[in-house]
Amino acid sequence: MLAAAALLPVNATLAVVLAVLLVAAAGVAAAARLGDGRGRGHARSIAVAGVRAAAQLAAVSAVIGWVVRAVPLLLCFVGLMFAVAVRTAGRRITDNRTWWWAAVPIGAAVLPVVALLLLTGLVPLKGIALIPVTGILIGGGLTATVLGGRRALDELHTRHGEVEAGLALGMADRDARLEIARPAASDALLPGLDQTRTVGLVTLPGAFVGMLLGGESPLLAGAVQLFVLVALLAVQAVAVALVLELVARGLLHREEGAAGGPRRFARRSRTLNGAEGE
């Protein structure tokens, strides 16, 4: 068995290497002017994310042993994970008050899977097992929700003329937006699909490697990793479908007045319908 400490010793060398990699990542982002469509660069975001990750992991490492001792504390910790995921996903998608709708795709995708695992006994109601499994699933739901929501809204912004054309032909607001946004939002499933299709050939994901380092057999490690990947596919499919529906119905949107905004389409639809009836 390969000890985890032998693979990645926690010492000053590790700290220096991490700092160098973080500075390099931020430097490349700054030099290449990488950023979002609203002119915000990612260099500072990369640096802040790295520092936050270090602080958060240090804090979790300190309290995890205390949290797993009691079910109420365990459930509170899981609730905190969910709340942070919703806030992160929602604010990535939009800057207005509709961000909280991100709770729907993440919650509706993750909760049934976790309930199924608990009811079947595959995952016990113990922190040492529930927290990492739930964290992986919430993380997958977060990623799918962000990618699906952003891609859908970006597509509506870019192709707002096609949506208006659909409204002019008599399509409902939801159907017109859905027709345009669905292909773009569906691309959010590609990272999970590619990871599942290439597992064992291109990458050896964390669950597999972690169990091997813990001394488990390769067969058991492979079975656990397969479960994680399939569960993630289910979570991500539900999350993308629901965030797409929220965008199509105008419940999750960006500021009024932006091209492709739901209220703009609604006003346009009424205008066109009135013109047709004259």
Residue, then its C-alpha position, 0 to 999 in steps of 0.5 A: m500500500l502506498a501511503a498518502a504522505a509518501l505521495l504528497p507530503v505536507n511540508a514547506t516544499l508543498a506550500v512553495v509549489l502551490a504558491v508558484l502554481l497559483v501565481a502562474a495561473a493568475g499571471v497567465a490569466a492576466a497576460a492573456r486577458l482572460g475574463d467574462g463577457r462583462g469585462r471582469g478579468h479572472a486573474r484576481s478571481i484565480a488568486v482569491a479562489g486559491v487563497r480561499a480554498a486553502a483557508q476553507l480546507a484548513a477550517v474543514s480539516a479542523v472541524i470535520g472530526w467534531v461534526v461527524r460525532a452527531v447527526p444534527l451537526l452533520l445535517c447542519f454541515v450538509g445544509l451549509m454545503f448546499a447553501v454555499a453551492v446555491r449562492t455560488a451558482g446563483r451569483r454566477i448566473t445572474d446579478n439580480r435577486t433571481w439568483w436564489w432559484a439556483a436552489v431548485p436545480i441543485g436541490a431537486a437533483v441532489l436530494p433524491v440521489v442522497a435519499l436513495l443512497l441512505l434508504t438502500g444502505l449504500v451510504p450510512l448516515k455517518g459523516i465520514a461517508l455522507i459528507p464526501v459523497t454529498g459534497i461530490l454530488i452537490g459540486g456536480g449539481l453546482t457545476a451543471t447549474v452554472l454552465g447550463g444557466r449561463r449558456a442558456l442566458d448567453e444564447l438568449h442574449t446573442r440570438h434574441g432576434e430569433v426568439e422574437a421571430g418565434l414570438a411573431l409566429g405565435m409561439a409562447d414565450r417559454d417555447a420560443r426561449l426553450e427552442i433557442a436555449r436548449p442546445a446551448a444549455s445541454d453542453a453543460l453535460l459534456p464535461g461529465l460525459d467526457q469524464t465518464r467516457t474516458v475514466g480509466l483511460v485518460t484520468l483516474p478520478g479522486a474517489f478511485v485514487g483515494m481508496l487505493l491510497g487508503g488500502e482498498s482493493p482496485l476492484l472496490a475502488g473501481a466500483v465506488q468510482l463507477f457509482v460516483l460517475v453514474a450518480l453525477l450523470a443523474v444529478q447533472a442531467v436533472a440540474v441542467a433540465l431544471v435550470l433550462e426550464l427556469v430560464a425558459r419561464g423567465l424565473l431565472h434571468r438577468e437584468e431587465g433591459a438586457a437583450g434577450g431578457p424575459r420581460r423584454f420578450a414579453r413586452r415584444s410578444r404583446t406588441l406583436n400580438g396586438a399588431e397582428g390583431e389590428 
